[in-house]
Amino acid sequence: LVPGLSAIGFKILLDIMTASPRPLTFLELPYTFRLRSEGESKLDHVVAMEFLIALYDRLFGRIVPVRFVMFSAIGALGAL
């Protein structure tokens, strides 16, 4: 799967799931996190946007490149 992995973001599980030629099965293991004692979460709107960009790239990136869509979206927002 390594040659087919994307270099966008750090969402390795998304990359592995979408690069596989056949559907993969995953087993979820329950885990309880302890309360955070220091620092803060890195999960914010930027990380969510990177995930959506990586997902788009995997699904439609070969047809319409991500950069084109992003430039088009920014241009459309500017026009509005």
N, CA, C and O atoms as CSV, one atom per row, in Angstrom:
chain,resi,resn,atom,element,x,y,z
A,1,LEU,N,N,0.800,-1.201,0.000
A,1,LEU,CA,C,0.000,0.000,0.000
A,1,LEU,C,C,0.844,1.268,0.000
A,1,LEU,O,O,0.363,2.331,-0.392
A,2,VAL,N,N,2.093,1.167,0.433
A,2,VAL,CA,C,2.930,2.354,0.626
A,2,VAL,C,C,3.034,3.240,-0.620
A,2,VAL,O,O,2.899,4.456,-0.484
A,3,PRO,N,N,3.265,2.707,-1.822
A,3,PRO,CA,C,3.368,3.604,-2.982
A,3,PRO,C,C,2.084,4.383,-3.268
A,3,PRO,O,O,2.139,5.443,-3.892
A,4,GLY,N,N,0.948,3.888,-2.830
A,4,GLY,CA,C,-0.317,4.552,-3.091
A,4,GLY,C,C,-0.745,5.530,-2.020
A,4,GLY,O,O,-1.794,6.162,-2.144
A,5,LEU,N,N,0.054,5.669,-0.962
A,5,LEU,CA,C,-0.330,6.566,0.126
A,5,LEU,C,C,-0.131,8.019,-0.272
A,5,LEU,O,O,0.776,8.350,-1.037
A,6,SER,N,N,-0.976,8.866,0.247
A,6,SER,CA,C,-0.946,10.297,-0.059
A,6,SER,C,C,0.022,11.011,0.871
A,6,SER,O,O,0.319,10.531,1.965
A,7,ALA,N,N,0.501,12.147,0.431
A,7,ALA,CA,C,1.395,12.941,1.268
A,7,ALA,C,C,0.649,14.100,1.917
A,7,ALA,O,O,1.271,14.980,2.512
A,8,ILE,N,N,-0.668,14.109,1.810
A,8,ILE,CA,C,-1.460,15.200,2.361
A,8,ILE,C,C,-1.846,14.875,3.797
A,8,ILE,O,O,-2.496,13.862,4.054
A,9,GLY,N,N,-1.450,15.723,4.721
A,9,GLY,CA,C,-1.837,15.580,6.115
A,9,GLY,C,C,-1.177,14.395,6.801
A,9,GLY,O,O,-0.200,13.839,6.301
A,10,PHE,N,N,-1.710,14.022,7.928
A,10,PHE,CA,C,-1.141,12.935,8.714
A,10,PHE,C,C,-2.208,11.919,9.094
A,10,PHE,O,O,-2.086,11.242,10.116
A,11,LYS,N,N,-3.240,11.809,8.290
A,11,LYS,CA,C,-4.344,10.890,8.567
A,11,LYS,C,C,-4.024,9.515,7.976
A,11,LYS,O,O,-4.587,9.129,6.952
A,12,ILE,N,N,-3.132,8.790,8.618
A,12,ILE,CA,C,-2.608,7.545,8.062
A,12,ILE,C,C,-3.692,6.467,7.950
A,12,ILE,O,O,-3.681,5.697,6.990
A,13,LEU,N,N,-4.613,6.392,8.890
A,13,LEU,CA,C,-5.654,5.363,8.807
A,13,LEU,C,C,-6.568,5.619,7.612
A,13,LEU,O,O,-6.923,4.680,6.901
A,14,LEU,N,N,-6.951,6.865,7.380
A,14,LEU,CA,C,-7.740,7.208,6.191
A,14,LEU,C,C,-6.979,6.818,4.937
A,14,LEU,O,O,-7.553,6.249,4.008
A,15,ASP,N,N,-5.705,7.119,4.907
A,15,ASP,CA,C,-4.868,6.804,3.757
A,15,ASP,C,C,-4.807,5.294,3.503
A,15,ASP,O,O,-4.950,4.849,2.364
A,16,ILE,N,N,-4.601,4.527,4.538
A,16,ILE,CA,C,-4.509,3.073,4.393
A,16,ILE,C,C,-5.845,2.492,3.932
A,16,ILE,O,O,-5.882,1.621,3.062
A,17,MET,N,N,-6.938,2.978,4.517
A,17,MET,CA,C,-8.261,2.454,4.153
A,17,MET,C,C,-8.599,2.742,2.693
A,17,MET,O,O,-9.177,1.893,2.015
A,18,THR,N,N,-8.248,3.919,2.207
A,18,THR,CA,C,-8.615,4.280,0.842
A,18,THR,C,C,-7.611,3.804,-0.194
A,18,THR,O,O,-7.943,3.747,-1.378
A,19,ALA,N,N,-6.396,3.462,0.210
A,19,ALA,CA,C,-5.384,2.995,-0.741
A,19,ALA,C,C,-5.489,1.490,-0.996
A,19,ALA,O,O,-4.941,0.986,-1.976
A,20,SER,N,N,-6.178,0.789,-0.134
A,20,SER,CA,C,-6.280,-0.660,-0.263
A,20,SER,C,C,-7.126,-1.041,-1.481
A,20,SER,O,O,-8.198,-0.473,-1.691
A,21,PRO,N,N,-6.650,-2.000,-2.284
A,21,PRO,CA,C,-7.431,-2.424,-3.447
A,21,PRO,C,C,-8.694,-3.204,-3.072
A,21,PRO,O,O,-9.618,-3.312,-3.879
A,22,ARG,N,N,-8.736,-3.735,-1.882
A,22,ARG,CA,C,-9.930,-4.454,-1.425
A,22,ARG,C,C,-10.362,-3.893,-0.077
A,22,ARG,O,O,-9.533,-3.344,0.649
A,23,PRO,N,N,-11.617,-4.014,0.270
A,23,PRO,CA,C,-12.088,-3.467,1.556
A,23,PRO,C,C,-11.355,-4.107,2.736
A,23,PRO,O,O,-11.151,-5.320,2.776
A,24,LEU,N,N,-10.976,-3.286,3.669
A,24,LEU,CA,C,-10.312,-3.763,4.871
A,24,LEU,C,C,-11.314,-3.825,6.012
A,24,LEU,O,O,-12.274,-3.055,6.044
A,25,THR,N,N,-11.094,-4.727,6.933
A,25,THR,CA,C,-11.926,-4.780,8.128
A,25,THR,C,C,-11.078,-4.337,9.313
A,25,THR,O,O,-9.886,-4.633,9.390
A,26,PHE,N,N,-11.707,-3.633,10.219
A,26,PHE,CA,C,-11.025,-3.130,11.395
A,26,PHE,C,C,-11.757,-3.593,12.629
A,26,PHE,O,O,-12.974,-3.774,12.621
A,27,LEU,N,N,-11.011,-3.778,13.672
A,27,LEU,CA,C,-11.586,-4.149,14.957
A,27,LEU,C,C,-11.374,-2.979,15.901
A,27,LEU,O,O,-10.247,-2.525,16.097
A,28,GLU,N,N,-12.451,-2.499,16.479
A,28,GLU,CA,C,-12.345,-1.403,17.432
A,28,GLU,C,C,-12.146,-1.971,18.829
A,28,GLU,O,O,-12.869,-2.868,19.265
A,29,LEU,N,N,-11.166,-1.436,19.509
A,29,LEU,CA,C,-10.912,-1.836,20.883
A,29,LEU,C,C,-11.308,-0.695,21.803
A,29,LEU,O,O,-10.894,0.444,21.585
A,30,PRO,N,N,-12.100,-0.978,22.826
A,30,PRO,CA,C,-12.516,0.102,23.725
A,30,PRO,C,C,-11.318,0.638,24.508
A,30,PRO,O,O,-10.451,-0.118,24.947
A,31,TYR,N,N,-11.294,1.942,24.670
A,31,TYR,CA,C,-10.217,2.576,25.417
A,31,TYR,C,C,-10.797,3.787,26.122
A,31,TYR,O,O,-11.524,4.575,25.516
A,32,THR,N,N,-10.484,3.936,27.379
A,32,THR,CA,C,-10.944,5.090,28.145
A,32,THR,C,C,-9.751,5.989,28.410
A,32,THR,O,O,-8.781,5.584,29.051
A,33,PHE,N,N,-9.834,7.213,27.909
A,33,PHE,CA,C,-8.762,8.173,28.119
A,33,PHE,C,C,-8.857,8.755,29.519
A,33,PHE,O,O,-9.953,8.932,30.051
A,34,ARG,N,N,-7.723,9.048,30.106
A,34,ARG,CA,C,-7.734,9.724,31.399
A,34,ARG,C,C,-7.857,11.222,31.139
A,34,ARG,O,O,-7.676,11.675,30.009
A,35,LEU,N,N,-8.155,11.967,32.151
A,35,LEU,CA,C,-8.291,13.410,32.003
A,35,LEU,C,C,-6.946,14.019,31.639
A,35,LEU,O,O,-5.903,13.589,32.132
A,36,ARG,N,N,-6.981,15.018,30.778
A,36,ARG,CA,C,-5.761,15.712,30.349
A,36,ARG,C,C,-5.216,16.506,31.532
A,36,ARG,O,O,-5.945,17.269,32.165
A,37,SER,N,N,-3.934,16.322,31.826
A,37,SER,CA,C,-3.328,17.043,32.944
A,37,SER,C,C,-2.527,18.250,32.469
A,37,SER,O,O,-2.352,19.208,33.223
A,38,GLU,N,N,-2.037,18.218,31.233
A,38,GLU,CA,C,-1.249,19.331,30.709
A,38,GLU,C,C,-1.585,19.553,29.242
A,38,GLU,O,O,-2.047,18.642,28.556
A,39,GLY,N,N,-1.350,20.765,28.772
A,39,GLY,CA,C,-1.517,21.077,27.362
A,39,GLY,C,C,-2.976,21.117,26.954
A,39,GLY,O,O,-3.885,21.099,27.784
A,40,GLU,N,N,-3.168,21.172,25.630
A,40,GLU,CA,C,-4.527,21.207,25.096
A,40,GLU,C,C,-4.581,20.380,23.819
A,40,GLU,O,O,-3.550,20.057,23.230
A,41,SER,N,N,-5.779,20.049,23.407
A,41,SER,CA,C,-5.988,19.224,22.231
A,41,SER,C,C,-5.524,19.937,20.965
A,41,SER,O,O,-5.643,21.157,20.853
A,42,LYS,N,N,-4.997,19.171,20.017
A,42,LYS,CA,C,-4.584,19.722,18.730
A,42,LYS,C,C,-5.714,19.629,17.699
A,42,LYS,O,O,-5.570,20.086,16.565
A,43,LEU,N,N,-6.830,19.037,18.103
A,43,LEU,CA,C,-7.970,18.900,17.203
A,43,LEU,C,C,-8.709,20.229,17.122
A,43,LEU,O,O,-9.309,20.677,18.099
A,44,ASP,N,N,-8.660,20.851,15.960
A,44,ASP,CA,C,-9.360,22.107,15.740
A,44,ASP,C,C,-9.909,22.121,14.317
A,44,ASP,O,O,-9.870,21.099,13.631
A,45,HIS,N,N,-10.415,23.254,13.870
A,45,HIS,CA,C,-11.016,23.333,12.540
A,45,HIS,C,C,-10.000,23.107,11.430
A,45,HIS,O,O,-10.368,22.647,10.349
A,46,VAL,N,N,-8.737,23.417,11.668
A,46,VAL,CA,C,-7.700,23.195,10.649
A,46,VAL,C,C,-7.490,21.697,10.426
A,46,VAL,O,O,-7.363,21.248,9.287
A,47,VAL,N,N,-7.453,20.940,11.495
A,47,VAL,CA,C,-7.281,19.493,11.389
A,47,VAL,C,C,-8.483,18.868,10.689
A,47,VAL,O,O,-8.322,17.964,9.870
A,48,ALA,N,N,-9.682,19.344,11.006
A,48,ALA,CA,C,-10.891,18.840,10.349
A,48,ALA,C,C,-10.856,19.162,8.858
A,48,ALA,O,O,-11.243,18.330,8.037
A,49,MET,N,N,-10.396,20.362,8.500
A,49,MET,CA,C,-10.302,20.747,7.090
A,49,MET,C,C,-9.263,19.884,6.369
A,49,MET,O,O,-9.489,19.472,5.232
A,50,GLU,N,N,-8.137,19.609,7.011
A,50,GLU,CA,C,-7.119,18.743,6.414
A,50,GLU,C,C,-7.685,17.349,6.155
A,50,GLU,O,O,-7.383,16.731,5.135
A,51,PHE,N,N,-8.506,16.857,7.084
A,51,PHE,CA,C,-9.126,15.543,6.906
A,51,PHE,C,C,-10.048,15.555,5.692
A,51,PHE,O,O,-10.016,14.630,4.880
A,52,LEU,N,N,-10.869,16.594,5.563
A,52,LEU,CA,C,-11.777,16.682,4.422
A,52,LEU,C,C,-11.010,16.816,3.105
A,52,LEU,O,O,-11.415,16.247,2.091
A,53,ILE,N,N,-9.916,17.558,3.117
A,53,ILE,CA,C,-9.091,17.703,1.912
A,53,ILE,C,C,-8.483,16.362,1.535
A,53,ILE,O,O,-8.474,15.992,0.361
A,54,ALA,N,N,-7.974,15.627,2.526
A,54,ALA,CA,C,-7.392,14.308,2.256
A,54,ALA,C,C,-8.454,13.346,1.727
A,54,ALA,O,O,-8.183,12.563,0.817
A,55,LEU,N,N,-9.644,13.399,2.285
A,55,LEU,CA,C,-10.733,12.539,1.822
A,55,LEU,C,C,-11.119,12.884,0.389
A,55,LEU,O,O,-11.297,11.990,-0.438
A,56,TYR,N,N,-11.249,14.185,0.088
A,56,TYR,CA,C,-11.549,14.606,-1.284
A,56,TYR,C,C,-10.467,14.136,-2.240
A,56,TYR,O,O,-10.763,13.626,-3.320
A,57,ASP,N,N,-9.200,14.310,-1.838
A,57,ASP,CA,C,-8.088,13.913,-2.700
A,57,ASP,C,C,-8.152,12.431,-3.035
A,57,ASP,O,O,-7.877,12.028,-4.165
A,58,ARG,N,N,-8.515,11.627,-2.054
A,58,ARG,CA,C,-8.615,10.187,-2.282
A,58,ARG,C,C,-9.780,9.831,-3.197
A,58,ARG,O,O,-9.660,8.934,-4.031
A,59,LEU,N,N,-10.899,10.520,-3.049
A,59,LEU,CA,C,-12.085,10.170,-3.820
A,59,LEU,C,C,-12.104,10.775,-5.216
A,59,LEU,O,O,-12.472,10.101,-6.178
A,60,PHE,N,N,-11.711,12.045,-5.337
A,60,PHE,CA,C,-11.855,12.751,-6.612
A,60,PHE,C,C,-10.579,13.409,-7.113
A,60,PHE,O,O,-10.592,14.036,-8.172
A,61,GLY,N,N,-9.486,13.284,-6.385
A,61,GLY,CA,C,-8.245,13.985,-6.712
A,61,GLY,C,C,-7.674,13.665,-8.076
A,61,GLY,O,O,-7.014,14.511,-8.679
A,62,ARG,N,N,-7.909,12.473,-8.573
A,62,ARG,CA,C,-7.400,12.107,-9.899
A,62,ARG,C,C,-8.215,12.775,-11.004
A,62,ARG,O,O,-7.704,12.986,-12.104
A,63,ILE,N,N,-9.458,13.105,-10.731
A,63,ILE,CA,C,-10.333,13.732,-11.722
A,63,ILE,C,C,-10.158,15.252,-11.702
A,63,ILE,O,O,-9.855,15.866,-12.724
A,64,VAL,N,N,-10.352,15.842,-10.534
A,64,VAL,CA,C,-10.183,17.291,-10.354
A,64,VAL,C,C,-9.221,17.491,-9.182
A,64,VAL,O,O,-9.559,17.170,-8.043
A,65,PRO,N,N,-8.023,18.020,-9.453
A,65,PRO,CA,C,-7.022,18.170,-8.387
A,65,PRO,C,C,-7.499,19.060,-7.233
A,65,PRO,O,O,-8.275,19.996,-7.425
A,66,VAL,N,N,-7.017,18.743,-6.046
A,66,VAL,CA,C,-7.385,19.462,-4.830
A,66,VAL,C,C,-7.044,20.949,-4.953
A,66,VAL,O,O,-7.852,21.800,-4.581
A,67,ARG,N,N,-5.870,21.264,-5.463
A,67,ARG,CA,C,-5.463,22.672,-5.580
A,67,ARG,C,C,-6.440,23.463,-6.442
A,67,ARG,O,O,-6.776,24.601,-6.114
A,68,PHE,N,N,-6.892,22.870,-7.533
A,68,PHE,CA,C,-7.852,23.549,-8.399
A,68,PHE,C,C,-9.152,23.833,-7.658
A,68,PHE,O,O,-9.697,24.934,-7.746
A,69,VAL,N,N,-9.642,22.844,-6.934
A,69,VAL,CA,C,-10.899,23.006,-6.189
A,69,VAL,C,C,-10.747,24.079,-5.117
A,69,VAL,O,O,-11.649,24.895,-4.923
A,70,MET,N,N,-9.613,24.084,-4.419
A,70,MET,CA,C,-9.404,25.077,-3.373
A,70,MET,C,C,-9.312,26.485,-3.962
A,70,MET,O,O,-9.913,27.419,-3.431
A,71,PHE,N,N,-8.566,26.640,-5.050
A,71,PHE,CA,C,-8.477,27.951,-5.693
A,71,PHE,C,C,-9.846,28.396,-6.212
A,71,PHE,O,O,-10.203,29.570,-6.114
A,72,SER,N,N,-10.600,27.459,-6.757
A,72,SER,CA,C,-11.941,27.780,-7.261
A,72,SER,C,C,-12.864,28.205,-6.127
A,72,SER,O,O,-13.638,29.152,-6.272
A,73,ALA,N,N,-12.785,27.510,-5.005
A,73,ALA,CA,C,-13.628,27.841,-3.856
A,73,ALA,C,C,-13.289,29.234,-3.327
A,73,ALA,O,O,-14.186,30.017,-3.015
A,74,ILE,N,N,-12.012,29.537,-3.226
A,74,ILE,CA,C,-11.607,30.853,-2.748
A,74,ILE,C,C,-12.047,31.929,-3.740
A,74,ILE,O,O,-12.520,32.989,-3.330
A,75,GLY,N,N,-11.899,31.667,-5.030
A,75,GLY,CA,C,-12.352,32.609,-6.046
A,75,GLY,C,C,-13.858,32.831,-5.992
A,75,GLY,O,O,-14.333,33.957,-6.148
A,76,ALA,N,N,-14.608,31.752,-5.770
A,76,ALA,CA,C,-16.072,31.861,-5.681
A,76,ALA,C,C,-16.467,32.670,-4.453
A,76,ALA,O,O,-17.380,33.493,-4.517
A,77,LEU,N,N,-15.779,32.437,-3.329
A,77,LEU,CA,C,-16.070,33.232,-2.126
A,77,LEU,C,C,-15.780,34.705,-2.365
A,77,LEU,O,O,-16.529,35.575,-1.921
A,78,GLY,N,N,-14.688,34.978,-3.067
A,78,GLY,CA,C,-14.338,36.368,-3.382
A,78,GLY,C,C,-15.358,37.000,-4.293
A,78,GLY,O,O,-15.669,38.181,-4.144
A,79,ALA,N,N,-15.887,36.239,-5.235
A,79,ALA,CA,C,-16.891,36.774,-6.163
A,79,ALA,C,C,-18.204,37.062,-5.456
A,79,ALA,O,O,-18.910,38.010,-5.800
A,80,LEU,N,N,-18.527,36.238,-4.467
A,80,LEU,CA,C,-19.772,36.450,-3.712
A,80,LEU,C,C,-19.625,37.644,-2.807
A,80,LEU,O,O,-20.560,37.992,-2.086
